[in-house]
Amino acid sequence: MINIEEIRKKAAGWLSDEFNEETRKEVKALLEGDENRLIDAFYQDLEFGTGGLRGIMGAGTNRMNIYTLGMATQGLSNYLIRNFPGKDIKVAIAHDCRNNSRYFAETTADIFAANGFTVYLFESLRPTPELSFAIRHFRCQSGVVITASHNPPEYNGYKAYWDDGGQVVPPHDKGIIDEVRNIKSVKEIRFGGDRSLIRIIGKETDKLFLEEVLKMRINKDAIDKHNDMGIVYTPIHGTGIMLIPEALRLFGFTNIINVPDQDVIDGNFPTVKSPNPEEAGALMMAIEAARKAGAELVMATDPDADRLGLAVKLPDNEFRLLNGNQTCALLMYYTLSQYSAKGLLKGNEYVIKTIVTSDLLDRIAEGFKVECYNVLTGFKYFAELIRKLEGKKKYIGGGEESYGYLPGDYVRDKDAVGSCALTAEAAAWAKTRGMSLFDMLTEIYMKFGFYHERLVNIVRKGKEGADEIKAMMKAYRNNPPEKINNSRVVRIDDYETLVSKDLLTGAGSKIDLVKSDVLQFFLEDGSKISVRPSGTEPKIKFYFSVSTRLDSPSAFSETEKLLNERINGIINDLKLS
């Protein structure tokens, strides 16, 4: 139950001299204005979760501002001092194109410097994967990127990284969270930093990063044959413009077509409803440019350039948007095909996918006798596994359904810079075989099965929404469905209890991963439904996966239609439509 008087008292505390004039003015307006806006700004503290912070910008404890960011940075600083006693601690900082991102990055740098750390701060916006690279290159203990990924313009965020260049994982995530929670007042934040400890980095680091990306090139001959292939690329106003066109040129491509209106760096994202390459609208301008130019390929990246959206040319010269599972399948199939053809598979290679990503990736890996590991959602688990297997096995690629892929281990987060370059190379290789990327996808489906997926997001904002999402997960656990779309549920995997239960035999087995609020239902007809609350947005996600045989390329449309109908049946049965 919300106590409005307690919230007013909490907000009034932000009128003290500890807060700057702009913040005090905004809080005063909230106290005098719409009560619902006041409640939403102060009803809770913006949670520093396992991925850091993400929220709407503005004044208040439930908002992204220099004080919530400052408490996060001070808590992280305290944890680093405790974990690296006697060491000269180094951190790297990058930021995306969003409003206030530079301000937040500089504030973060000042706080780290005030704690005595050496800070490597990028001179201007840079892709998130380059932050991961910088942490590793400068041998930092930690790093931060200021980004809210593909969220709407009013959002910003703060992601914390560890010394391997991956986002923090257990036990460090909990340790940092505890330190942040221990900070009870903004008075504990050390805002005044020693600027001499802040080192500005930029073009030289770009060069070193791109050299690593170039090492991911597998088939230069294919590129040389089709280096003039038309490629349309758009950064959707984000950081990708800093490196991706150059990465494509370094790979050998010469016909890179831009979308001038979307090359403009702008945190308001004026040409799109959402800067999310998962959504068709974000690629429409680029697709139109591709039609005019006769291009083969359309690529778009999100504001911090770790996710790749892809549109491929069809036989009728129209373009088809691929989902994240399809892009991952293409990149994995291409990589493993090339490794196999060149005799580079030695028996110790592996790939990674998440538990909600298409099982098609498992089948592709099996086809090349390469081990495929399944991890929880989030690239921090990729980084954790790569670190664990370093020196024992060779990581050669992996991705997740949410449009993220990492082609090598030069960074430890998803990388749209390397993924764009490798996708273009795969398209060139396909052309050497008289095929398009769509033809290649069809070939994959015929070899390994036609897997079809869909994601449904149920958004529930505010405290009431968060409570509703919790109630939905509780209901699925306590009263799981016995049948879905007339097919029996034969297995339930619960990642909160870490138990996989076979409903036909009653036998249970342990899931060898860390706990997570995820449920998976496996049906008798081979369908799979995964349910998880988002860790970064006010939504609950439903992942649907169905599959069947594809007998011929001509049967593609009809088979896809049948699979869509099966997913529609599942959605209707779960009353999500």
Backbone torsions as a table, in degrees:
resi	resn	phi	psi	omega
1	MET	NA	127.3	-178.5
2	ILE	-80.2	126.9	176.0
3	ASN	-100.6	104.6	-174.1
4	ILE	-63.5	-32.8	179.7
5	GLU	-67.9	-37.5	176.5
6	GLU	-65.0	-39.7	178.8
7	ILE	-65.8	-41.3	177.5
8	ARG	-62.2	-40.2	178.0
9	LYS	-64.3	-42.2	178.9
10	LYS	-62.6	-43.9	179.7
11	ALA	-66.3	-39.6	-179.5
12	ALA	-60.6	-29.6	176.2
13	GLY	-61.2	-22.0	179.4
14	TRP	-85.8	6.0	175.8
15	LEU	-94.9	-0.4	-179.2
16	SER	-75.1	169.4	-177.7
17	ASP	-69.8	-9.6	176.6
18	GLU	-65.8	-20.5	-177.2
19	PHE	-107.2	148.3	-177.4
20	ASN	-71.5	167.5	-173.7
21	GLU	-61.5	-41.5	-179.6
22	GLU	-60.5	-43.2	179.4
23	THR	-64.9	-45.8	-179.7
24	ARG	-59.6	-41.1	179.2
25	LYS	-62.5	-42.9	-179.4
26	GLU	-66.9	-40.9	179.3
27	VAL	-66.1	-40.0	177.8
28	LYS	-59.2	-41.3	178.4
29	ALA	-65.1	-37.4	177.7
30	LEU	-65.3	-41.5	-179.5
31	LEU	-66.2	-30.1	-177.8
32	GLU	-94.5	-7.6	-172.7
33	GLY	-111.1	-143.4	-176.3
34	ASP	-61.3	122.2	-177.2
35	GLU	-63.2	-34.8	-179.1
36	ASN	-65.3	-37.8	177.2
37	ARG	-66.1	-39.5	177.4
38	LEU	-62.5	-46.0	-180.0
39	ILE	-60.1	-47.2	-177.1
40	ASP	-64.3	-29.9	-179.2
41	ALA	-78.2	-23.2	-171.7
42	PHE	-129.9	-1.1	-172.6
43	TYR	-68.2	-19.2	177.5
44	GLN	-149.5	168.1	172.2
45	ASP	-88.6	134.8	176.0
46	LEU	-57.1	116.6	-170.7
47	GLU	-74.7	126.6	168.3
48	PHE	-81.6	100.4	-176.9
49	GLY	-94.0	-166.2	-177.0
50	THR	-66.2	-20.5	177.2
51	GLY	-103.6	2.3	-178.4
52	GLY	109.0	-139.6	-179.6
53	LEU	-115.5	148.8	167.8
54	ARG	-156.6	128.9	-179.5
55	GLY	-172.5	175.2	177.0
56	ILE	-70.6	139.0	179.6
57	MET	-77.2	143.5	179.1
58	GLY	150.5	-179.9	178.7
59	ALA	-81.2	143.8	177.4
60	GLY	131.5	158.3	-179.2
61	THR	-69.8	-22.5	179.7
62	ASN	-102.3	27.4	-177.6
63	ARG	-129.4	157.7	174.7
64	MET	-85.2	114.6	-179.7
65	ASN	-155.0	178.3	-174.5
66	ILE	-68.6	-16.9	-178.8
67	TYR	-86.8	-43.8	174.3
68	THR	-67.6	-39.9	175.0
69	LEU	-64.3	-39.3	-179.2
70	GLY	-64.4	-40.5	178.2
71	MET	-65.5	-38.2	176.3
72	ALA	-62.8	-44.9	-178.1
73	THR	-67.9	-39.8	178.4
74	GLN	-66.8	-40.4	177.0
75	GLY	-62.3	-42.9	176.7
76	LEU	-63.2	-41.4	178.3
77	SER	-60.3	-45.9	179.4
78	ASN	-60.2	-39.1	-179.8
79	TYR	-68.8	-39.9	178.9
80	LEU	-64.4	-42.5	179.0
81	ILE	-61.0	-39.6	-179.6
82	ARG	-70.5	-33.8	-175.8
83	ASN	-88.4	-20.1	-179.5
84	PHE	-127.0	61.4	-177.4
85	PRO	-63.0	134.1	176.9
86	GLY	78.8	-0.6	-179.4
87	LYS	-96.2	150.3	170.2
88	ASP	-79.7	102.6	-172.2
89	ILE	-79.5	135.3	179.4
90	LYS	-122.2	140.7	177.1
91	VAL	-135.5	153.2	176.0
92	ALA	-118.0	147.6	-177.8
93	ILE	-135.7	132.5	172.8
94	ALA	-131.9	167.5	177.5
95	HIS	-150.6	160.5	179.5
96	ASP	-98.2	-159.9	-172.1
97	CYS	-89.2	-1.7	-171.3
98	ARG	-66.6	157.3	175.1
99	ASN	-57.3	133.1	-179.9
100	ASN	74.7	-0.8	-176.8
101	SER	-61.3	-43.0	179.7
102	ARG	-65.2	-43.1	178.4
103	TYR	-59.3	-45.7	179.0
104	PHE	-64.9	-39.1	-180.0
105	ALA	-65.4	-43.6	179.8
106	GLU	-67.2	-37.8	176.3
107	THR	-62.6	-43.8	177.6
108	THR	-60.2	-43.2	179.2
109	ALA	-61.5	-43.1	179.6
110	ASP	-61.0	-42.6	-178.7
111	ILE	-66.2	-44.5	177.2
112	PHE	-60.0	-44.0	179.9
113	ALA	-63.3	-38.0	178.0
114	ALA	-64.3	-22.2	176.0
115	ASN	-90.5	5.1	174.9
116	GLY	89.3	12.2	-177.5
117	PHE	-88.1	148.5	166.3
118	THR	-79.5	130.2	-174.3
119	VAL	-118.1	128.7	172.8
120	TYR	-103.9	105.0	-175.8
121	LEU	-110.7	123.1	177.5
122	PHE	-62.8	142.4	-175.5
123	GLU	-63.7	-28.3	178.6
124	SER	-155.8	-172.5	-176.1
125	LEU	-57.7	145.3	179.0
126	ARG	-147.7	153.1	176.9
127	PRO	-62.1	147.2	177.1
128	THR	-53.9	-44.2	-179.6
129	PRO	-59.5	-28.7	177.9
130	GLU	-70.4	-28.4	174.2
131	LEU	-63.7	-44.1	176.8
132	SER	-59.3	-43.0	177.7
133	PHE	-62.3	-44.0	-177.4
134	ALA	-62.7	-39.7	177.5
135	ILE	-57.3	-45.6	-178.5
136	ARG	-71.0	-42.3	-176.6
137	HIS	-65.3	-43.7	-177.9
138	PHE	-89.4	5.1	178.6
139	ARG	54.0	49.9	178.7
140	CYS	-80.5	156.4	174.2
141	GLN	-84.2	-21.7	-176.6
142	SER	-159.6	177.9	177.4
143	GLY	-166.7	164.0	-179.6
144	VAL	-141.0	139.0	168.9
145	VAL	-122.0	133.3	177.5
146	ILE	-91.8	108.6	-178.8
147	THR	-165.4	150.2	168.7
148	ALA	-116.6	26.3	177.1
149	SER	53.0	-120.6	-174.8
150	HIS	-103.0	15.4	178.5
151	ASN	-63.9	164.5	178.0
152	PRO	-59.2	164.8	-172.4
153	PRO	-58.9	-28.5	-176.8
154	GLU	-73.5	-7.8	-177.7
155	TYR	-95.5	154.2	163.7
156	ASN	-147.0	172.1	-174.5
157	GLY	-155.7	177.0	-172.7
158	TYR	-147.6	111.5	-179.9
159	LYS	-110.9	130.3	-178.3
160	ALA	-101.0	140.0	-177.8
161	TYR	-123.1	156.9	178.5
162	TRP	-105.5	-173.3	-169.6
163	ASP	-71.1	-14.0	176.8
164	ASP	-87.7	-0.5	-178.2
165	GLY	87.4	2.8	176.2
166	GLY	-100.4	157.8	174.4
167	GLN	-63.5	152.8	-172.5
168	VAL	-63.6	140.2	178.7
169	VAL	-127.4	170.5	177.0
170	PRO	-55.5	142.8	1.4
171	PRO	-89.7	-1.1	-174.0
172	HIS	-66.2	-35.5	-178.8
173	ASP	-59.0	-48.5	179.6
174	LYS	-65.6	-39.3	179.6
175	GLY	-60.9	-42.6	178.5
176	ILE	-67.6	-44.2	178.8
177	ILE	-56.7	-44.4	179.7
178	ASP	-62.2	-41.5	179.2
179	GLU	-65.1	-40.2	178.4
180	VAL	-63.7	-44.0	-179.9
181	ARG	-65.4	-26.6	179.8
182	ASN	-71.5	-16.1	178.5
183	ILE	-82.7	115.2	-172.5
184	LYS	-100.8	-13.3	-175.7
185	SER	-147.6	150.2	177.2
186	VAL	-66.2	-16.1	177.0
187	LYS	-61.8	-24.0	-178.7
188	GLU	-79.2	-11.1	-179.4
189	ILE	-80.3	129.0	176.6
190	ARG	-89.6	92.6	-175.4
191	PHE	-81.0	-31.0	-171.8
192	GLY	-87.4	96.9	-174.7
193	GLY	-92.9	160.6	173.6
194	ASP	-83.7	104.2	-174.3
195	ARG	-62.2	-21.4	179.5
196	SER	-67.3	-17.1	178.9
197	LEU	-85.0	-6.0	-177.5
198	ILE	-97.8	117.5	179.6
199	ARG	-106.2	124.8	-178.6
200	ILE	-85.5	126.9	179.4
201	ILE	-119.7	160.5	-177.8
202	GLY	-170.7	-106.9	-167.6
203	LYS	-62.0	-36.7	179.9
204	GLU	-65.5	-39.1	176.7
205	THR	-67.4	-38.2	175.0
206	ASP	-55.6	-47.5	-177.5
207	LYS	-59.6	-45.3	-179.3
208	LEU	-66.0	-39.9	178.3
209	PHE	-63.5	-46.0	-179.0
210	LEU	-65.7	-30.7	174.9
211	GLU	-61.8	-37.7	177.7
212	GLU	-70.1	-40.6	177.5
213	VAL	-59.8	-43.1	-178.6
214	LEU	-60.7	-29.2	178.1
215	LYS	-64.3	-15.9	179.3
216	MET	-80.0	-11.0	177.4
217	ARG	-64.9	130.3	-175.6
218	ILE	-109.2	-38.0	-171.5
219	ASN	-129.2	83.0	-180.0
220	LYS	-65.4	-33.4	-178.9
221	ASP	-59.9	-41.5	179.6
222	ALA	-64.0	-40.2	178.4
223	ILE	-65.8	-43.9	179.6
224	ASP	-57.9	-35.7	-179.7
225	LYS	-71.6	-29.4	-174.5
226	HIS	-132.6	38.8	-176.7
227	ASN	-67.0	-18.5	179.9
228	ASP	-93.8	9.9	177.1
229	MET	-56.8	131.4	-177.9
230	GLY	-71.1	122.9	179.6
231	ILE	-126.1	118.4	174.5
232	VAL	-95.6	129.1	178.1
233	TYR	-128.2	135.6	172.9
234	THR	-130.7	133.3	176.0
235	PRO	-86.4	-1.7	-175.5
236	ILE	49.1	49.8	176.1
237	HIS	73.7	8.4	-171.4
238	GLY	-107.7	-161.3	-170.2
239	THR	-74.3	-17.7	-176.9
240	GLY	-56.8	-28.0	-178.9
241	ILE	-61.7	-22.6	-176.8
242	MET	-70.1	-30.9	-170.8
243	LEU	-134.9	-28.9	-169.7
244	ILE	-67.5	-45.7	175.9
245	PRO	-56.9	-38.6	178.8
246	GLU	-67.2	-38.8	178.0
247	ALA	-61.9	-42.1	178.1
248	LEU	-63.0	-41.3	178.4
249	ARG	-65.2	-41.7	178.6
250	LEU	-61.8	-36.7	176.8
251	PHE	-64.8	-25.8	177.3
252	GLY	123.7	2.5	-178.6
253	PHE	-83.1	139.9	-173.3
254	THR	-116.2	-17.1	-174.6
255	ASN	-110.7	70.8	-178.3
256	ILE	-99.7	118.6	-174.0
257	ILE	-106.1	126.9	-178.5
258	ASN	-101.1	173.4	175.6
259	VAL	-118.0	92.3	-168.5
260	PRO	-50.0	-43.2	-177.9
261	ASP	-63.0	-28.1	-178.3
262	GLN	-97.7	-3.1	172.6
263	ASP	-77.2	-16.5	-178.8
264	VAL	-71.1	123.3	178.6
265	ILE	-72.7	119.1	-173.6
266	ASP	-157.1	116.4	-179.6
267	GLY	-71.8	-6.4	175.0
268	ASN	-89.9	-9.9	176.9
269	PHE	49.1	60.5	-168.0
270	PRO	-66.8	-19.3	-175.2
271	THR	-96.7	-2.2	-177.3
272	VAL	-135.6	153.6	172.4
273	LYS	-69.5	-35.7	179.3
274	SER	-146.3	137.4	-179.9
275	PRO	-83.9	42.4	-173.7
276	ASN	-109.3	112.1	-178.8
277	PRO	-68.5	-2.8	172.2
278	GLU	-76.8	-17.5	-176.5
279	GLU	-102.3	135.7	-174.4
280	ALA	-56.8	-38.9	-176.5
281	GLY	-59.7	-29.1	-178.3
282	ALA	-69.2	-20.9	-177.3
283	LEU	-105.1	0.4	-172.8
284	MET	-63.1	-42.7	179.5
285	MET	-64.4	-39.0	179.9
286	ALA	-68.0	-39.3	179.0
287	ILE	-65.4	-39.6	178.1
288	GLU	-63.6	-40.3	177.1
289	ALA	-63.2	-37.3	179.9
290	ALA	-67.3	-39.7	177.7
291	ARG	-60.6	-45.7	-178.0
292	LYS	-65.3	-36.6	-175.3
293	ALA	-90.4	-8.6	-175.8
294	GLY	68.7	31.1	-177.3
295	ALA	-74.3	161.1	-178.2
296	GLU	-93.0	-24.7	-162.7
297	LEU	-147.3	140.8	175.0
298	VAL	-124.8	128.6	178.3
299	MET	-129.4	139.3	177.6
300	ALA	-136.6	146.1	178.6
301	THR	-124.6	155.7	179.9
302	ASP	-78.4	174.3	-172.2
303	PRO	-54.7	-33.3	179.5
304	ASP	-102.6	9.5	170.6
305	ALA	57.8	43.6	170.4
306	ASP	-113.5	-10.3	178.1
307	ARG	-116.6	143.4	-177.4
308	LEU	-119.7	124.9	169.7
309	GLY	-103.0	139.9	-170.2
310	LEU	-133.4	135.5	171.7
311	ALA	-126.4	132.5	-175.5
312	VAL	-119.2	151.0	-177.4
313	LYS	-77.2	137.9	177.2
314	LEU	-98.9	168.9	-179.7
315	PRO	-57.6	-28.2	-179.7
316	ASP	-88.3	13.7	179.5
317	ASN	70.3	6.5	170.3
318	GLU	-84.3	170.9	-178.6
319	PHE	-115.7	142.3	179.2
320	ARG	-116.6	129.0	175.2
321	LEU	-77.2	129.2	175.7
322	LEU	-95.4	151.4	173.7
323	ASN	-90.2	175.5	-176.1
324	GLY	-62.8	-35.9	178.2
325	ASN	-63.3	-41.9	-178.7
326	GLN	-67.5	-41.7	177.8
327	THR	-62.6	-44.1	177.2
328	CYS	-59.1	-43.7	-179.4
329	ALA	-61.4	-43.8	178.7
330	LEU	-61.2	-47.4	-177.2
331	LEU	-66.9	-40.1	179.5
332	MET	-68.8	-43.1	179.4
333	TYR	-62.8	-44.8	179.1
334	TYR	-61.0	-48.8	-177.8
335	THR	-60.4	-48.4	-177.9
336	LEU	-68.1	-35.9	176.1
337	SER	-60.0	-45.2	-178.2
338	GLN	-69.8	-43.5	176.7
339	TYR	-57.7	-43.3	-180.0
340	SER	-65.2	-47.1	-177.6
341	ALA	-63.2	-32.6	-177.6
342	LYS	-93.2	5.2	178.2
343	GLY	68.8	29.4	-176.0
344	LEU	-94.4	-5.8	177.9
345	LEU	-84.5	109.5	-174.8
346	LYS	-101.9	-4.4	178.2
347	GLY	103.9	-6.7	179.6
348	ASN	-114.6	13.6	-179.1
349	GLU	-83.1	155.1	175.4
350	TYR	-149.7	160.5	174.9
351	VAL	-127.0	166.8	-177.6
352	ILE	-133.2	144.4	169.6
353	LYS	-142.9	167.9	176.4
354	THR	-93.0	165.5	-177.6
355	ILE	-66.4	-20.3	179.6
356	VAL	-99.9	0.4	177.4
357	THR	-84.4	152.3	-174.3
358	SER	-50.9	134.7	174.8
359	ASP	-67.4	-8.0	173.5
360	LEU	-56.7	-35.6	179.8
361	LEU	-65.5	-35.6	174.8
362	ASP	-61.9	-42.8	-177.8
363	ARG	-66.1	-40.8	179.1
364	ILE	-62.0	-46.5	179.2
365	ALA	-60.2	-44.4	177.0
366	GLU	-57.2	-40.8	-178.2
367	GLY	-61.1	-29.5	178.8
368	PHE	-103.4	10.8	179.7
369	LYS	55.6	41.8	177.6
370	VAL	-114.6	137.1	-177.6
371	GLU	-71.3	136.0	177.8
372	CYS	-118.5	119.4	177.9
373	TYR	-94.6	138.7	173.5
374	ASN	-104.9	127.8	-179.8
375	VAL	-125.1	170.0	176.8
376	LEU	-66.3	163.1	-179.7
377	THR	-62.7	132.7	179.5
378	GLY	120.1	132.6	-177.5
379	PHE	-71.6	-12.1	174.9
380	LYS	-61.8	-28.0	178.3
381	TYR	-78.1	-26.7	170.9
382	PHE	-62.8	-49.7	-178.6
383	ALA	-59.2	-42.4	-180.0
384	GLU	-61.0	-44.0	-179.0
385	LEU	-69.8	-41.9	177.9
386	ILE	-58.8	-42.5	178.2
387	ARG	-62.2	-43.4	-178.5
388	LYS	-63.2	-37.6	-174.8
389	LEU	-96.6	1.2	-178.2
390	GLU	-58.5	130.3	-178.2
391	GLY	85.8	-10.1	-179.6
392	LYS	-109.5	-44.5	-179.3
393	LYS	-135.1	162.5	-176.0
394	LYS	-107.8	117.4	175.1
395	TYR	-79.0	130.0	-179.7
396	ILE	-125.3	3.7	175.9
397	GLY	155.2	160.3	177.1
398	GLY	173.7	161.1	-177.5
399	GLY	-163.6	-179.3	-178.6
400	GLU	-134.7	162.7	-174.3
401	GLU	-64.6	-23.5	-176.5
402	SER	-85.1	41.4	167.5
403	TYR	69.2	26.4	178.8
404	GLY	-116.1	138.9	179.4
405	TYR	-146.7	146.6	175.3
406	LEU	-128.7	112.1	-174.7
407	PRO	-80.3	-11.8	179.9
408	GLY	-160.2	-176.6	-175.3
409	ASP	-103.1	20.2	179.6
410	TYR	-68.7	-24.7	168.3
411	VAL	-128.2	174.8	-177.3
412	ARG	-128.3	39.6	173.8
413	ASP	-150.7	163.3	179.7
414	LYS	-60.4	146.6	-170.5
415	ASP	-137.4	106.7	177.9
416	ALA	-77.4	-17.8	177.6
417	VAL	-66.2	-56.0	177.8
418	GLY	-65.3	-35.8	-178.1
419	SER	-67.0	-39.5	176.5
420	CYS	-61.1	-46.6	-178.8
421	ALA	-63.3	-43.6	-179.0
422	LEU	-69.4	-35.0	176.8
423	THR	-63.2	-44.2	177.7
424	ALA	-61.7	-40.4	177.5
425	GLU	-62.9	-41.6	177.9
426	ALA	-61.4	-38.7	178.3
427	ALA	-65.4	-39.5	177.6
428	ALA	-64.4	-42.5	178.0
429	TRP	-62.6	-42.1	177.6
430	ALA	-59.1	-41.4	180.0
431	LYS	-63.1	-33.7	177.6
432	THR	-64.9	-21.5	177.9
433	ARG	-98.5	8.2	-179.4
434	GLY	73.1	27.3	-175.0
435	MET	-125.7	162.1	168.6
436	SER	-103.2	173.6	175.1
437	LEU	-63.9	-31.7	176.6
438	PHE	-66.3	-41.0	175.0
439	ASP	-59.8	-40.1	-179.9
440	MET	-64.7	-39.8	176.8
441	LEU	-62.7	-42.7	177.1
442	THR	-60.2	-42.3	177.4
443	GLU	-59.0	-42.7	178.5
444	ILE	-60.9	-45.9	-179.2
445	TYR	-62.8	-37.8	-180.0
446	MET	-70.0	-32.8	-179.4
447	LYS	-79.6	-38.9	-168.0
448	PHE	-119.4	-2.9	-177.9
449	GLY	108.9	146.6	179.7
450	PHE	-89.7	102.6	177.9
451	TYR	-98.8	133.1	-178.0
452	HIS	-130.9	131.8	-175.0
453	GLU	-127.8	159.5	173.7
454	ARG	-152.2	144.2	177.4
455	LEU	-114.1	130.6	174.4
456	VAL	-118.4	123.3	177.6
457	ASN	-103.2	128.3	172.9
458	ILE	-107.0	110.6	-176.7
459	VAL	-90.3	131.9	176.9
460	ARG	-139.5	101.6	-172.9
461	LYS	-87.2	159.1	175.3
462	GLY	75.3	-175.6	-177.9
463	LYS	-64.3	-42.8	179.5
464	GLU	-61.1	-39.3	178.5
465	GLY	-64.4	-43.7	178.3
466	ALA	-60.8	-41.1	178.3
467	ASP	-65.5	-38.1	179.2
468	GLU	-65.1	-40.7	178.2
469	ILE	-63.2	-42.3	176.7
470	LYS	-60.8	-41.1	179.8
471	ALA	-65.0	-38.1	178.8
472	MET	-63.3	-45.4	178.9
473	MET	-63.9	-39.1	179.1
474	LYS	-63.5	-40.8	-179.9
475	ALA	-65.2	-42.0	178.8
476	TYR	-64.5	-33.4	179.4
477	ARG	-74.4	-44.2	-174.4
478	ASN	-80.3	-29.8	-179.0
479	ASN	-134.5	66.1	-177.4
480	PRO	-65.6	148.1	178.4
481	PRO	-67.4	144.0	177.3
482	GLU	-88.1	-33.1	176.5
483	LYS	-133.2	145.6	173.5
484	ILE	-134.7	122.5	-179.1
485	ASN	55.2	43.3	177.0
486	ASN	65.0	18.1	176.2
487	SER	-121.1	133.4	-177.5
488	ARG	-65.3	141.1	169.1
489	VAL	-78.7	117.1	-174.7
490	VAL	-104.5	-15.2	179.1
491	ARG	-154.2	142.7	174.8
492	ILE	-127.4	124.3	173.7
493	ASP	-104.3	120.7	179.2
494	ASP	-113.8	110.0	-175.5
495	TYR	-82.4	-4.6	172.7
496	GLU	-82.0	-39.8	175.8
497	THR	-92.7	-11.7	-177.2
498	LEU	58.2	41.6	178.4
499	VAL	-125.3	129.7	171.6
500	SER	-103.3	119.8	-175.6
501	LYS	-112.4	122.2	173.9
502	ASP	-81.5	112.2	-175.7
503	LEU	-77.6	-15.0	178.2
504	LEU	-79.8	-37.4	-178.5
505	THR	-105.5	-17.6	-175.6
506	GLY	81.2	-0.5	-177.9
507	ALA	-76.5	144.6	176.3
508	GLY	-118.9	149.7	177.4
509	SER	-138.4	155.7	-176.6
510	LYS	-81.7	138.7	172.5
511	ILE	-94.0	122.8	-172.8
512	ASP	-89.7	61.7	175.5
513	LEU	-140.2	172.3	175.5
514	VAL	-77.5	159.3	-176.9
515	LYS	-64.6	142.9	177.1
516	SER	-155.3	149.4	-178.1
517	ASP	-81.1	74.6	-178.4
518	VAL	-136.3	139.2	173.1
519	LEU	-123.9	140.6	174.5
520	GLN	-129.3	133.2	177.2
521	PHE	-113.8	125.2	179.6
522	PHE	-108.2	127.9	-175.3
523	LEU	-101.2	160.9	-178.1
524	GLU	-62.1	-30.1	-178.6
525	ASP	-85.7	8.5	177.9
526	GLY	93.7	-4.6	178.9
527	SER	-71.2	153.6	178.2
528	LYS	-135.0	132.4	176.9
529	ILE	-122.0	124.9	177.1
530	SER	-114.9	138.5	-178.8
531	VAL	-129.0	128.1	177.2
532	ARG	-154.8	138.2	170.6
533	PRO	-69.5	143.8	175.8
534	SER	-67.9	142.5	176.3
535	GLY	-86.1	-9.3	-174.3
536	THR	-125.2	-11.8	-176.1
537	GLU	-137.6	158.1	-178.4
538	PRO	-79.3	66.3	-176.0
539	LYS	-149.0	158.8	170.4
540	ILE	-114.0	135.8	-172.5
541	LYS	-108.9	134.4	174.6
542	PHE	-116.4	119.3	179.6
543	TYR	-106.4	125.5	-179.6
544	PHE	-115.6	133.4	179.1
545	SER	-135.8	126.1	176.8
546	VAL	-132.3	160.7	-178.0
547	SER	-154.0	159.3	174.5
548	THR	-162.5	-176.6	177.0
549	ARG	-81.0	149.5	167.7
550	LEU	-115.7	112.6	-172.6
551	ASP	-82.3	-29.3	-179.3
552	SER	-159.0	157.4	177.1
553	PRO	-57.0	-34.0	-178.3
554	SER	-68.0	-18.9	-179.8
555	ALA	-90.1	5.2	-174.4
556	PHE	-57.0	-54.8	-173.5
557	SER	-62.4	-44.0	-178.1
558	GLU	-67.0	-40.8	179.1
559	THR	-65.6	-42.9	177.3
560	GLU	-60.9	-40.1	178.5
561	LYS	-61.3	-43.4	178.9
562	LEU	-63.5	-41.1	179.0
563	LEU	-67.0	-38.1	176.1
564	ASN	-62.0	-41.2	179.0
565	GLU	-63.1	-37.4	178.3
566	ARG	-64.8	-42.8	177.5
567	ILE	-64.4	-41.9	177.6
568	ASN	-57.8	-40.3	178.7
569	GLY	-62.4	-41.3	178.4
570	ILE	-64.6	-45.8	-179.3
571	ILE	-60.9	-44.2	179.7
572	ASN	-64.4	-40.6	-178.7
573	ASP	-65.7	-34.1	178.0
574	LEU	-84.2	-0.5	178.5
575	LYS	57.9	46.1	178.9
576	LEU	-103.3	-7.7	-177.0
577	SER	-87.6	NA	NA
